[in-house]
Amino acid sequence: MRKARRAWLLFCISILTPTAMAEITVSRQVELKNLLEQDCGSCHGLTLKGGLGPALTIDAMKKKPRAVMLATISDGRPGTPMPPWKNILTAEEIAWLLDVLYKGSYREK
Amino acid sequence: MCYIKVVTVKNRNYKKWLTILAVAVLATGTSSCVTVRATGDLGIVIERATGSVQIIETTNRTVLGRVDKLGDLSHASVVYSRDQKYAYVFGRDGGLTKIDLTSRSIDKRVLQAGNSIGGAISTNGRLIAVSNYKPGGVRVFSAETLELVADIPATYDKQGRRSKVVGLVDAPGQKFVFSLFDAGEIWVADFSKSNQPDITKFRQIGNQPYDALISPEGRYYIAGLFGEDGLALLDLWHQDAGVKRILNGYGRGKKKLPVYKMPHLEGWAIAGGYTFVPAVGLHEVLVINRSNWREKKRIAVYGQPVFVMASPDQRKVWVNFAFPNNDTVQVIDTETLKVVKQIKPGKAVMHMEFTPRGEEVWVSVRDENLVKVYDTSTYNVTALLKMKKPSGIFMSARAHRIGL
């Protein structure tokens, strides 16, 4: 009963404030930046200058269309070591990480 | 004989005092009483995010000091000079740094490439080889001066494309063996005659070799394949026989799981007549019978294995896992081939390194900013050391082991 009520409440909130879904808490942002630097960094380099995977620096990102990047992060790239992240991260989180990459704001503490 | 002479000075002239003090310090500094910290029980822990390393000692489990300004240390590794005085640190950004363990400072440093993955020291200890992604190839340096001795571009086709180089190890007889990720080749560079190496190339060894190991006696070089299920085996005693495929198609019929971190094969375990290796895309440790190189068993484990490390007594194999299962370590008994213990050291277990005779194991827990030391018989934590984002741990006992 309580679960149903909460679901209904969440549904109402999501209709009234459509952008609320896209918001990522500050603590989750810290976790995501750590994931980007440390876990993405194990193949793309801590400074994202590349390694087994290509560079993801702000200059490198200029040549990469957002739609392609979104597909690559979500579904991985078959034939390469890039794995799909859609089972680990939400669509909003992937979008947020892409913003960080295109803005080059991953080194900001 | 060491003593401090008490000098009484009537003249209170400040400068004179200082001079006398300086002479006294100099005298004690050059006398035989200087405390020498031996280096056989030391180790290095990589602090990957800050480009620094911590020098540790395993007798009392303490940190002796930090050395910094080592560049980008994501995926860094270390080899030791045979006198265990120097550590050579290979950084991601192509940095090769020679650290003096006795003074805990940088002795020499060169930026030798744009992007590197690892290195090795030659049989006689005089050469340091580094495997590079950019520009793809191997560069070899004097261990003493870090001056370039030989450059081996990993060029593999007529267009002159160069491959990323992985799985670089030293082999007996002044050889370095390494694999070409993009080309699917294994090369043996023989420096026994001169610093212009004889290079033997083995082609079409398999799709995307991602790392390799050499057996403890230095005879078998085994490269793991990422692009297909199997391993490539080279018997260095019989190079003419070529590279043989083993465990071909081990994942056949099974759905591949995503791999969120490349397994590392430097720590491949060889214990009790079996070789233990991580499967790729399966949550399994593969057990290979060394007498015929066939699969003996598969052991279901907690996640995608990253390091599969045998303890020095070869009785147990410790396994850590890729993201998102990287909070756990499992221990396999090499006799029963079963998981006998599971521990949760914390968030992001990166590496494990045994003390030289294996009574303890040091475990780096990156996201907890901790290194935890475990008693390998009781699994109790015997020490906790605070470090910044620790990753690889490399004990100086590696100095005397082939392939490390």
Interface residues (C-beta under 8 A of the other chain):
Chain A: N34 E37 Q38 D39 G41 S42 C43 G45 L46 T47 K49 G50 G51 L52 G76 G79 P81 P83 P84 N87 I88
Chain B: R48 A49 D72 L73 S74 H75 R92 D93 N115 I117 Y133 K134 K164 F181 Q208 Y210 F226 G227 P258 V259 Y260 K261 M262 F323 P324 A348 R366 D367 K389
